[in-house]
Structures are given as structure tokens and as C-alpha cells.
Amino acid sequence: MFAAFKARQRHNKLMRAAHHLLREAFISANREPAHVTAAHLAAYTFGQYRIELDHEEAQRFLDAARIARGEPTPDQPYA
């Protein structure tokens, strides 16, 4: 039960971090997706929470945050 709590807490921190980076970098005038990379998220989460991410996990969190915001993922342009 404690492991599930820690996993949920980690997930929430990483999603908050991904949303934060996307929100800060979003170009609202053009409504274009922000240029945030997995490396940006990995560096931010390490600095903020001391959580180490590999490239694939960071990319999954960024993609999930982009979908939640209604933005396309880098491999899917706007329709």
C-alpha cells in the first residue's frame, strides 16, 4: 500500500512538472505547441524533486501532459 502511495505521489509530481514546463514555454499568441524536450523535463525534475528520469520516461510524461492540454505530440501534428 505504501508503494502505491509513493508511485502515485511520484506520478503527480512528474505530471505537475511537465505541465509547468509546457505552460511556461507555450506561445499563446500563435497557439503553437511549446518546444520542451525530454531533456528539459529530466533536468527540471532532478533540480526540483531529485527524481532521475531516463529519456523514454520523460518523453512519456511530456506526451501525456501535451495530450491533457489538447496539444499534439511531436509525432502527431495538429489535425
Summary of the structure (lengths in Angstrom):
residues: 79
radius of gyration: 13.1
end to end distance: 41.8
largest distance: 45.2
contacts: 190
relative contact order: 0.17
helix: 63%
strand: 3%
